[in-house]
Amino acid sequence: MTKEQSEKNPVPTVSIIMGAYNAASTIREALESILAQTFTDWEFIICDDNSSDSTLQICREYAAANPGRFRVLANERNMKLPATLNRCLSAARGKFIARMDADDLSTPTRLATQVAFLESHPDIHLVGSSMQRFDDSGLGSLVLPVERPDRNTLRRRVPFCHATILARREVYEQLGGYNESTRTSRGQDVDLWFNFYRLEMVGFNLLEPLYMVREDAAAIRRRTAKVRWNSFLTMVNGYRMLGYPIRWYVRPVLELSKVLVPFRAQQWYRRWQARRAEAGIA
């Protein structure tokens, strides 16, 4: 980039990265939620993963209507989310990197709140938040992460809700981006967290739900037997990486056993969670 180009396109505080695939029915809402942010010093980098619907066209429409705000990349073949996010990272210029999924929503104060937190906590590498589940019928239950996760949090649960995170640029640089192996094609976040703690980084979760995650039937159906198996392999690999004792390996086995739970039972469980949340039951 020349000096003149640099002056016309100053480095933004935040680069938002999104991988999108066949998201034509939801991506407009996702993009609008970023346009509605109270924090405005951002660039949005979207990589279409060779969609067969109008996802790419919609992204280009937003880029044309908002010059300098949206940068649209397109994969010539379907590369899966880890490789797609790495393409976004290679184009990102911001001091901070935020994640966003093409079927979800960010609340208007999300970026402002997270940027303010990292600016005032130089010892924290990454900040996430709680999530509010929703679908076409309305709001569901909250997803509440551990406020101060550590290297042992992965023994019981994921330490961060991936799409909610805002990280310092150096985090991705030190981690080398996302693992693009077949094993991590849908579990890239868990693999990232094991490596995050391997490097002794520190993260925090704001308990305010700054992000809304779409949890419909399609999302549940995507958790196939193959996805569960790869998740099992990633967890076993991560447990070894962090030196977890063998007795802790029961969790990966239990996670793998979820493949035996019928789809309708999973739907019922989500509805039950939503009813409890609506009634104010923790």
Phi and psi restraints in degrees (value plus and minus 20) as a CYANA .aco file:
   2 THR   PHI     -96.0   -56.0
   2 THR   PSI     148.0   188.0
   3 LYS   PHI     -81.2   -41.2
   3 LYS   PSI     -60.7   -20.7
   4 GLU   PHI     -83.6   -43.6
   4 GLU   PSI     -63.0   -23.0
   5 GLN   PHI     -84.5   -44.5
   5 GLN   PSI     -58.8   -18.8
   6 SER   PHI     -82.7   -42.7
   6 SER   PSI     -58.9   -18.9
   7 GLU   PHI     -88.8   -48.8
   7 GLU   PSI     -55.4   -15.4
   8 LYS   PHI     -94.7   -54.7
   8 LYS   PSI     -49.4    -9.4
   9 ASN   PHI    -145.9  -105.9
   9 ASN   PSI      53.2    93.2
  10 PRO   PHI     -81.6   -41.6
  10 PRO   PSI     132.2   172.2
  11 VAL   PHI     -84.0   -44.0
  11 VAL   PSI     104.9   144.9
  12 PRO   PHI     -97.7   -57.7
  12 PRO   PSI     138.8   178.8
  13 THR   PHI     -88.6   -48.6
  13 THR   PSI     -60.7   -20.7
  14 VAL   PHI    -144.2  -104.2
  14 VAL   PSI     113.9   153.9
  15 SER   PHI    -129.6   -89.6
  15 SER   PSI     101.6   141.6
  16 ILE   PHI    -115.1   -75.1
  16 ILE   PSI     109.4   149.4
  17 ILE   PHI    -135.1   -95.1
  17 ILE   PSI     116.8   156.8
  18 MET   PHI    -162.3  -122.3
  18 MET   PSI     111.3   151.3
  19 GLY   PHI    -120.1   -80.1
  19 GLY   PSI     111.8   151.8
  20 ALA   PHI    -146.8  -106.8
  20 ALA   PSI     114.7   154.7
  21 TYR   PHI    -163.7  -123.7
  21 TYR   PSI      97.5   137.5
  22 ASN   PHI      28.1    68.1
  22 ASN   PSI      32.0    72.0
  23 ALA   PHI    -133.6   -93.6
  23 ALA   PSI       5.5    45.5
  24 ALA   PHI     -77.8   -37.8
  24 ALA   PSI     -51.1   -11.1
  25 SER   PHI     -99.2   -59.2
  25 SER   PSI     -33.7     6.3
  26 THR   PHI    -146.6  -106.6
  26 THR   PSI     -39.3     0.7
  27 ILE   PHI     -88.0   -48.0
  27 ILE   PSI     -49.2    -9.2
  28 ARG   PHI     -79.9   -39.9
  28 ARG   PSI     -65.1   -25.1
  29 GLU   PHI     -81.6   -41.6
  29 GLU   PSI     -60.2   -20.2
  30 ALA   PHI     -82.5   -42.5
  30 ALA   PSI     -66.2   -26.2
  31 LEU   PHI     -87.3   -47.3
  31 LEU   PSI     -58.7   -18.7
  32 GLU   PHI     -83.4   -43.4
  32 GLU   PSI     -53.2   -13.2
  33 SER   PHI     -87.4   -47.4
  33 SER   PSI     -46.1    -6.1
  34 ILE   PHI    -100.9   -60.9
  34 ILE   PSI     -59.2   -19.2
  35 LEU   PHI     -81.4   -41.4
  35 LEU   PSI     -44.0    -4.0
  36 ALA   PHI    -109.6   -69.6
  36 ALA   PSI     -15.4    24.6
  37 GLN   PHI     -84.7   -44.7
  37 GLN   PSI     121.8   161.8
  38 THR   PHI     -93.3   -53.3
  38 THR   PSI     -45.5    -5.5
  39 PHE   PHI    -110.1   -70.1
  39 PHE   PSI     105.4   145.4
  40 THR   PHI    -134.1   -94.1
  40 THR   PSI     -23.1    16.9
  41 ASP   PHI    -108.1   -68.1
  41 ASP   PSI      51.3    91.3
  42 TRP   PHI    -158.6  -118.6
  42 TRP   PSI     139.7   179.7
  43 GLU   PHI    -145.1  -105.1
  43 GLU   PSI     128.6   168.6
  44 PHE   PHI    -138.0   -98.0
  44 PHE   PSI      97.0   137.0
  45 ILE   PHI    -129.0   -89.0
  45 ILE   PSI      96.4   136.4
  46 ILE   PHI    -136.9   -96.9
  46 ILE   PSI     112.6   152.6
  47 CYS   PHI    -138.9   -98.9
  47 CYS   PSI      96.5   136.5
  48 ASP   PHI     -99.7   -59.7
  48 ASP   PSI     107.6   147.6
  49 ASP   PHI    -113.8   -73.8
  49 ASP   PSI      35.7    75.7
  50 ASN   PHI      40.0    80.0
  50 ASN   PSI      30.1    70.1
  51 SER   PHI     -84.2   -44.2
  51 SER   PSI     132.5   172.5
  52 SER   PHI    -121.5   -81.5
  52 SER   PSI     -20.6    19.4
  53 ASP   PHI    -129.5   -89.5
  53 ASP   PSI    -177.3  -137.3
  54 SER   PHI    -113.2   -73.2
  54 SER   PSI      -0.6    39.4
  55 THR   PHI     -74.3   -34.3
  55 THR   PSI     -70.1   -30.1
  56 LEU   PHI     -82.1   -42.1
  56 LEU   PSI     -62.0   -22.0
  57 GLN   PHI     -81.6   -41.6
  57 GLN   PSI     -61.8   -21.8
  58 ILE   PHI     -83.2   -43.2
  58 ILE   PSI     -63.4   -23.4
  59 CYS   PHI     -81.8   -41.8
  59 CYS   PSI     -61.6   -21.6
  60 ARG   PHI     -87.5   -47.5
  60 ARG   PSI     -53.5   -13.5
  61 GLU   PHI     -81.9   -41.9
  61 GLU   PSI     -64.0   -24.0
  62 TYR   PHI     -86.2   -46.2
  62 TYR   PSI     -58.5   -18.5
  63 ALA   PHI     -83.5   -43.5
  63 ALA   PSI     -61.1   -21.1
  64 ALA   PHI     -88.4   -48.4
  64 ALA   PSI     -54.0   -14.0
  65 ALA   PHI    -101.6   -61.6
  65 ALA   PSI     -35.8     4.2
  66 ASN   PHI    -152.3  -112.3
  66 ASN   PSI      51.4    91.4
  67 PRO   PHI     -74.4   -34.4
  67 PRO   PSI     112.0   152.0
  68 GLY   PHI      62.8   102.8
  68 GLY   PSI     -26.9    13.1
  69 ARG   PHI    -118.4   -78.4
  69 ARG   PSI     -60.3   -20.3
  70 PHE   PHI    -130.8   -90.8
  70 PHE   PSI     115.5   155.5
  71 ARG   PHI    -142.5  -102.5
  71 ARG   PSI     101.7   141.7
  72 VAL   PHI    -130.7   -90.7
  72 VAL   PSI     105.5   145.5
  73 LEU   PHI    -131.4   -91.4
  73 LEU   PSI     139.0   179.0
  74 ALA   PHI    -161.8  -121.8
  74 ALA   PSI     104.5   144.5
  75 ASN   PHI     -98.2   -58.2
  75 ASN   PSI     118.5   158.5
  76 GLU   PHI     -97.1   -57.1
  76 GLU   PSI     -37.9     2.1
  77 ARG   PHI    -163.2  -123.2
  77 ARG   PSI     142.1   182.1
  78 ASN   PHI     -90.3   -50.3
  78 ASN   PSI      99.0   139.0
  79 MET   PHI    -131.5   -91.5
  79 MET   PSI     -22.9    17.1
  80 LYS   PHI      53.9    93.9
  80 LYS   PSI     146.3   186.3
  81 LEU   PHI     -84.3   -44.3
  81 LEU   PSI     -64.1   -24.1
  82 PRO   PHI     -77.0   -37.0
  82 PRO   PSI     -68.1   -28.1
  83 ALA   PHI     -86.9   -46.9
  83 ALA   PSI     -56.3   -16.3
  84 THR   PHI     -85.4   -45.4
  84 THR   PSI     -62.7   -22.7
  85 LEU   PHI     -86.8   -46.8
  85 LEU   PSI     -54.2   -14.2
  86 ASN   PHI     -85.4   -45.4
  86 ASN   PSI     -54.3   -14.3
  87 ARG   PHI     -83.5   -43.5
  87 ARG   PSI     -60.4   -20.4
  88 CYS   PHI     -83.2   -43.2
  88 CYS   PSI     -63.9   -23.9
  89 LEU   PHI     -80.1   -40.1
  89 LEU   PSI     -58.2   -18.2
  90 SER   PHI     -85.9   -45.9
  90 SER   PSI     -42.2    -2.2
  91 ALA   PHI    -119.1   -79.1
  91 ALA   PSI     -33.0     7.0
  92 ALA   PHI     -91.2   -51.2
  92 ALA   PSI     120.3   160.3
  93 ARG   PHI    -138.8   -98.8
  93 ARG   PSI     -27.8    12.2
  94 GLY   PHI     -91.2   -51.2
  94 GLY   PSI     140.2   180.2
  95 LYS   PHI     -88.0   -48.0
  95 LYS   PSI     -55.2   -15.2
  96 PHE   PHI    -140.0  -100.0
  96 PHE   PSI     131.7   171.7
  97 ILE   PHI    -138.2   -98.2
  97 ILE   PSI     104.2   144.2
  98 ALA   PHI    -130.5   -90.5
  98 ALA   PSI     126.0   166.0
  99 ARG   PHI    -119.9   -79.9
  99 ARG   PSI     135.4   175.4
 100 MET   PHI    -179.8  -139.8
 100 MET   PSI     117.7   157.7
 101 ASP   PHI    -122.9   -82.9
 101 ASP   PSI     134.4   174.4
 102 ALA   PHI     -95.9   -55.9
 102 ALA   PSI     -25.9    14.1
 103 ASP   PHI    -138.3   -98.3
 103 ASP   PSI      -8.1    31.9
 104 ASP   PHI    -135.5   -95.5
 104 ASP   PSI    -197.9  -157.9
 105 LEU   PHI    -154.3  -114.3
 105 LEU   PSI     123.3   163.3
 106 SER   PHI    -122.6   -82.6
 106 SER   PSI     116.8   156.8
 107 THR   PHI     -89.5   -49.5
 107 THR   PSI     136.3   176.3
 108 PRO   PHI     -76.9   -36.9
 108 PRO   PSI     -50.4   -10.4
 109 THR   PHI    -118.9   -78.9
 109 THR   PSI     -10.7    29.3
 110 ARG   PHI     -74.5   -34.5
 110 ARG   PSI     -79.6   -39.6
 111 LEU   PHI     -83.8   -43.8
 111 LEU   PSI     -61.7   -21.7
 112 ALA   PHI     -79.8   -39.8
 112 ALA   PSI     -63.2   -23.2
 113 THR   PHI     -87.8   -47.8
 113 THR   PSI     -65.0   -25.0
 114 GLN   PHI     -91.4   -51.4
 114 GLN   PSI     -60.1   -20.1
 115 VAL   PHI     -82.3   -42.3
 115 VAL   PSI     -64.8   -24.8
 116 ALA   PHI     -79.9   -39.9
 116 ALA   PSI     -58.4   -18.4
 117 PHE   PHI     -85.4   -45.4
 117 PHE   PSI     -69.5   -29.5
 118 LEU   PHI     -87.2   -47.2
 118 LEU   PSI     -54.7   -14.7
 119 GLU   PHI     -83.8   -43.8
 119 GLU   PSI     -52.3   -12.3
 120 SER   PHI    -116.1   -76.1
 120 SER   PSI     -21.9    18.1
 121 HIS   PHI    -151.5  -111.5
 121 HIS   PSI      57.8    97.8
 122 PRO   PHI     -83.9   -43.9
 122 PRO   PSI     -35.4     4.6
 123 ASP   PHI    -105.4   -65.4
 123 ASP   PSI     -27.6    12.4
 124 ILE   PHI    -118.8   -78.8
 124 ILE   PSI     111.3   151.3
 125 HIS   PHI    -107.4   -67.4
 125 HIS   PSI     -48.1    -8.1
 126 LEU   PHI    -173.7  -133.7
 126 LEU   PSI     122.3   162.3
 127 VAL   PHI    -150.3  -110.3
 127 VAL   PSI     113.2   153.2
 128 GLY   PHI    -135.4   -95.4
 128 GLY   PSI    -187.8  -147.8
 129 SER   PHI    -173.3  -133.3
 129 SER   PSI     153.1   193.1
 130 SER   PHI     -90.4   -50.4
 130 SER   PSI     145.5   185.5
 131 MET   PHI    -148.5  -108.5
 131 MET   PSI     128.9   168.9
 132 GLN   PHI    -127.2   -87.2
 132 GLN   PSI      98.6   138.6
 133 ARG   PHI     -92.9   -52.9
 133 ARG   PSI     127.8   167.8
 134 PHE   PHI    -173.8  -133.8
 134 PHE   PSI     139.8   179.8
 135 ASP   PHI    -168.6  -128.6
 135 ASP   PSI    -188.3  -148.3
 136 ASP   PHI     -84.1   -44.1
 136 ASP   PSI     -38.7     1.3
 137 SER   PHI    -112.3   -72.3
 137 SER   PSI     -26.6    13.4
 138 GLY   PHI     112.4   152.4
 138 GLY   PSI    -180.0  -140.0
 139 LEU   PHI    -100.9   -60.9
 139 LEU   PSI     128.1   168.1
 140 GLY   PHI    -134.5   -94.5
 140 GLY   PSI    -169.3  -129.3
 141 SER   PHI    -101.4   -61.4
 141 SER   PSI     144.5   184.5
 142 LEU   PHI    -105.7   -65.7
 142 LEU   PSI     126.9   166.9
 143 VAL   PHI    -126.3   -86.3
 143 VAL   PSI      88.2   128.2
 144 LEU   PHI    -125.7   -85.7
 144 LEU   PSI      87.9   127.9
 145 PRO   PHI     -99.2   -59.2
 145 PRO   PSI     149.8   189.8
 146 VAL   PHI     -88.6   -48.6
 146 VAL   PSI     113.5   153.5
 147 GLU   PHI     -84.0   -44.0
 147 GLU   PSI     -65.3   -25.3
 148 ARG   PHI    -141.3  -101.3
 148 ARG   PSI      54.8    94.8
 149 PRO   PHI     -88.3   -48.3
 149 PRO   PSI     134.7   174.7
 150 ASP   PHI    -156.8  -116.8
 150 ASP   PSI    -190.7  -150.7
 151 ARG   PHI     -84.3   -44.3
 151 ARG   PSI     -39.0     1.0
 152 ASN   PHI    -113.9   -73.9
 152 ASN   PSI     -27.6    12.4
 153 THR   PHI     -79.9   -39.9
 153 THR   PSI     -54.5   -14.5
 154 LEU   PHI     -83.8   -43.8
 154 LEU   PSI     -32.1     7.9
 155 ARG   PHI     -85.2   -45.2
 155 ARG   PSI     -50.9   -10.9
 156 ARG   PHI    -136.2   -96.2
 156 ARG   PSI     -49.0    -9.0
 157 ARG   PHI    -184.7  -144.7
 157 ARG   PSI     150.8   190.8
 158 VAL   PHI     -93.9   -53.9
 158 VAL   PSI     122.2   162.2
 159 PRO   PHI     -97.5   -57.5
 159 PRO   PSI     -44.1    -4.1
 160 PHE   PHI    -159.1  -119.1
 160 PHE   PSI     126.2   166.2
 161 CYS   PHI    -100.8   -60.8
 161 CYS   PSI      90.4   130.4
 162 HIS   PHI     -70.3   -30.3
 162 HIS   PSI     -69.3   -29.3
 163 ALA   PHI     -90.5   -50.5
 163 ALA   PSI     -30.6     9.4
 164 THR   PHI    -111.0   -71.0
 164 THR   PSI     -27.1    12.9
 165 ILE   PHI     -97.9   -57.9
 165 ILE   PSI     129.3   169.3
 166 LEU   PHI    -145.5  -105.5
 166 LEU   PSI     100.8   140.8
 167 ALA   PHI    -142.1  -102.1
 167 ALA   PSI     132.0   172.0
 168 ARG   PHI     -87.0   -47.0
 168 ARG   PSI     124.1   164.1
 169 ARG   PHI     -72.8   -32.8
 169 ARG   PSI     -57.5   -17.5
 170 GLU   PHI     -83.4   -43.4
 170 GLU   PSI     -44.3    -4.3
 171 VAL   PHI     -79.9   -39.9
 171 VAL   PSI     -71.7   -31.7
 172 TYR   PHI     -87.0   -47.0
 172 TYR   PSI     -53.9   -13.9
 173 GLU   PHI     -85.1   -45.1
 173 GLU   PSI     -62.7   -22.7
 174 GLN   PHI     -93.1   -53.1
 174 GLN   PSI     -51.7   -11.7
 175 LEU   PHI    -101.9   -61.9
 175 LEU   PSI     -34.2     5.8
 176 GLY   PHI      54.1    94.1
 176 GLY   PSI       6.2    46.2
 177 GLY   PHI      56.4    96.4
 177 GLY   PSI    -174.7  -134.7
 178 TYR   PHI    -114.7   -74.7
 178 TYR   PSI     124.8   164.8
 179 ASN   PHI     -90.2   -50.2
 179 ASN   PSI     103.4   143.4
 180 GLU   PHI    -118.1   -78.1
 180 GLU   PSI      -1.7    38.3
 181 SER   PHI     -91.1   -51.1
 181 SER   PSI     142.2   182.2
 182 THR   PHI     -77.9   -37.9
 182 THR   PSI     -56.7   -16.7
 183 ARG   PHI     -79.4   -39.4
 183 ARG   PSI     -52.5   -12.5
 184 THR   PHI    -124.6   -84.6
 184 THR   PSI      -4.2    35.8
 185 SER   PHI     -81.8   -41.8
 185 SER   PSI     -45.9    -5.9
 186 ARG   PHI    -148.1  -108.1
 186 ARG   PSI     -13.5    26.5
 187 GLY   PHI    -148.5  -108.5
 187 GLY   PSI      13.6    53.6
 188 GLN   PHI     -83.9   -43.9
 188 GLN   PSI     -48.1    -8.1
 189 ASP   PHI     -90.2   -50.2
 189 ASP   PSI     -64.3   -24.3
 190 VAL   PHI     -82.7   -42.7
 190 VAL   PSI     -62.8   -22.8
 191 ASP   PHI     -79.6   -39.6
 191 ASP   PSI     -59.4   -19.4
 192 LEU   PHI     -83.0   -43.0
 192 LEU   PSI     -60.9   -20.9
 193 TRP   PHI     -87.7   -47.7
 193 TRP   PSI     -59.0   -19.0
 194 PHE   PHI     -80.5   -40.5
 194 PHE   PSI     -62.4   -22.4
 195 ASN   PHI     -90.6   -50.6
 195 ASN   PSI     -53.7   -13.7
 196 PHE   PHI     -76.7   -36.7
 196 PHE   PSI     -67.6   -27.6
 197 TYR   PHI     -98.9   -58.9
 197 TYR   PSI     -44.8    -4.8
 198 ARG   PHI     -80.6   -40.6
 198 ARG   PSI     -55.3   -15.3
 199 LEU   PHI    -108.7   -68.7
 199 LEU   PSI     -12.1    27.9
 200 GLU   PHI      39.8    79.8
 200 GLU   PSI      18.7    58.7
 201 MET   PHI    -101.6   -61.6
 201 MET   PSI     145.9   185.9
 202 VAL   PHI    -144.5  -104.5
 202 VAL   PSI     111.7   151.7
 203 GLY   PHI    -148.2  -108.2
 203 GLY   PSI     147.1   187.1
 204 PHE   PHI    -166.6  -126.6
 204 PHE   PSI     130.1   170.1
 205 ASN   PHI    -140.9  -100.9
 205 ASN   PSI     105.9   145.9
 206 LEU   PHI     -98.0   -58.0
 206 LEU   PSI     110.9   150.9
 207 LEU   PHI    -101.2   -61.2
 207 LEU   PSI     -28.6    11.4
 208 GLU   PHI     -89.9   -49.9
 208 GLU   PSI     110.9   150.9
 209 PRO   PHI     -95.0   -55.0
 209 PRO   PSI      76.3   116.3
 210 LEU   PHI    -112.7   -72.7
 210 LEU   PSI     -17.3    22.7
 211 TYR   PHI    -163.0  -123.0
 211 TYR   PSI     122.5   162.5
 212 MET   PHI    -136.8   -96.8
 212 MET   PSI     101.2   141.2
 213 VAL   PHI    -126.8   -86.8
 213 VAL   PSI     107.9   147.9
 214 ARG   PHI     -96.8   -56.8
 214 ARG   PSI      97.6   137.6
 215 GLU   PHI    -142.2  -102.2
 215 GLU   PSI      56.1    96.1
 216 ASP   PHI    -123.9   -83.9
 216 ASP   PSI    -194.9  -154.9
 217 ALA   PHI     -80.0   -40.0
 217 ALA   PSI     -57.0   -17.0
 218 ALA   PHI     -83.2   -43.2
 218 ALA   PSI     -57.9   -17.9
 219 ALA   PHI     -84.8   -44.8
 219 ALA   PSI     -59.4   -19.4
 220 ILE   PHI     -88.8   -48.8
 220 ILE   PSI     -61.6   -21.6
 221 ARG   PHI     -85.0   -45.0
 221 ARG   PSI     -44.3    -4.3
 222 ARG   PHI     -88.7   -48.7
 222 ARG   PSI     -34.1     5.9
 223 ARG   PHI    -106.0   -66.0
 223 ARG   PSI      50.5    90.5
 224 THR   PHI     -96.4   -56.4
 224 THR   PSI     154.4   194.4
 225 ALA   PHI     -80.3   -40.3
 225 ALA   PSI     -59.6   -19.6
 226 LYS   PHI     -83.6   -43.6
 226 LYS   PSI     -62.2   -22.2
 227 VAL   PHI     -82.2   -42.2
 227 VAL   PSI     -63.9   -23.9
 228 ARG   PHI     -82.3   -42.3
 228 ARG   PSI     -61.1   -21.1
 229 TRP   PHI     -85.0   -45.0
 229 TRP   PSI     -65.1   -25.1
 230 ASN   PHI     -84.4   -44.4
 230 ASN   PSI     -55.5   -15.5
 231 SER   PHI     -83.4   -43.4
 231 SER   PSI     -60.7   -20.7
 232 PHE   PHI     -79.6   -39.6
 232 PHE   PSI     -66.1   -26.1
 233 LEU   PHI     -83.8   -43.8
 233 LEU   PSI     -59.6   -19.6
 234 THR   PHI     -84.8   -44.8
 234 THR   PSI     -61.0   -21.0
 235 MET   PHI     -86.9   -46.9
 235 MET   PSI     -62.7   -22.7
 236 VAL   PHI     -82.2   -42.2
 236 VAL   PSI     -62.6   -22.6
 237 ASN   PHI     -81.8   -41.8
 237 ASN   PSI     -61.7   -21.7
 238 GLY   PHI     -89.3   -49.3
 238 GLY   PSI     -58.9   -18.9
 239 TYR   PHI     -80.7   -40.7
 239 TYR   PSI     -60.9   -20.9
 240 ARG   PHI     -85.2   -45.2
 240 ARG   PSI     -61.7   -21.7
 241 MET   PHI     -78.6   -38.6
 241 MET   PSI     -61.7   -21.7
 242 LEU   PHI    -112.9   -72.9
 242 LEU   PSI     -18.2    21.8
 243 GLY   PHI      50.6    90.6
 243 GLY   PSI      12.8    52.8
 244 TYR   PHI     -84.8   -44.8
 244 TYR   PSI     123.8   163.8
 245 PRO   PHI     -86.8   -46.8
 245 PRO   PSI     132.0   172.0
 246 ILE   PHI     -80.1   -40.1
 246 ILE   PSI     -49.2    -9.2
 247 ARG   PHI     -86.6   -46.6
 247 ARG   PSI     -38.7     1.3
 248 TRP   PHI     -99.4   -59.4
 248 TRP   PSI     -30.6     9.4
 249 TYR   PHI     -91.2   -51.2
 249 TYR   PSI     -20.8    19.2
 250 VAL   PHI     -83.9   -43.9
 250 VAL   PSI     -52.5   -12.5
 251 ARG   PHI     -83.5   -43.5
 251 ARG   PSI     -68.5   -28.5
 252 PRO   PHI     -75.5   -35.5
 252 PRO   PSI     -56.3   -16.3
 253 VAL   PHI     -86.4   -46.4
 253 VAL   PSI     -63.3   -23.3
 254 LEU   PHI     -84.6   -44.6
 254 LEU   PSI     -59.0   -19.0
 255 GLU   PHI     -82.6   -42.6
 255 GLU   PSI     -60.0   -20.0
 256 LEU   PHI     -84.9   -44.9
 256 LEU   PSI     -53.9   -13.9
 257 SER   PHI     -87.4   -47.4
 257 SER   PSI     -34.9     5.1
 258 LYS   PHI     -83.4   -43.4
 258 LYS   PSI     -37.3     2.7
 259 VAL   PHI     -82.8   -42.8
 259 VAL   PSI     -40.6    -0.6
 260 LEU   PHI    -104.9   -64.9
 260 LEU   PSI     -29.6    10.4
 261 VAL   PHI    -100.6   -60.6
 261 VAL   PSI     102.2   142.2
 262 PRO   PHI     -80.0   -40.0
 262 PRO   PSI     131.2   171.2
 263 PHE   PHI     -76.6   -36.6
 263 PHE   PSI     -63.2   -23.2
 264 ARG   PHI     -84.9   -44.9
 264 ARG   PSI     -53.3   -13.3
 265 ALA   PHI     -87.2   -47.2
 265 ALA   PSI     -57.7   -17.7
 266 GLN   PHI     -85.2   -45.2
 266 GLN   PSI     -61.2   -21.2
 267 GLN   PHI     -81.7   -41.7
 267 GLN   PSI     -63.8   -23.8
 268 TRP   PHI     -80.4   -40.4
 268 TRP   PSI     -61.3   -21.3
 269 TYR   PHI     -83.4   -43.4
 269 TYR   PSI     -61.2   -21.2
 270 ARG   PHI     -83.7   -43.7
 270 ARG   PSI     -61.0   -21.0
 271 ARG   PHI     -85.0   -45.0
 271 ARG   PSI     -59.4   -19.4
 272 TRP   PHI     -82.5   -42.5
 272 TRP   PSI     -62.4   -22.4
 273 GLN   PHI     -80.5   -40.5
 273 GLN   PSI     -62.7   -22.7
 274 ALA   PHI     -84.3   -44.3
 274 ALA   PSI     -60.7   -20.7
 275 ARG   PHI     -84.6   -44.6
 275 ARG   PSI     -60.6   -20.6
 276 ARG   PHI     -83.7   -43.7
 276 ARG   PSI     -61.0   -21.0
 277 ALA   PHI     -84.2   -44.2
 277 ALA   PSI     -62.2   -22.2
 278 GLU   PHI     -83.9   -43.9
 278 GLU   PSI     -52.9   -12.9
 279 ALA   PHI    -105.6   -65.6
 279 ALA   PSI     -21.4    18.6
 280 GLY   PHI      58.5    98.5
 280 GLY   PSI       3.2    43.2
 281 ILE   PHI    -115.6   -75.6
 281 ILE   PSI     105.4   145.4
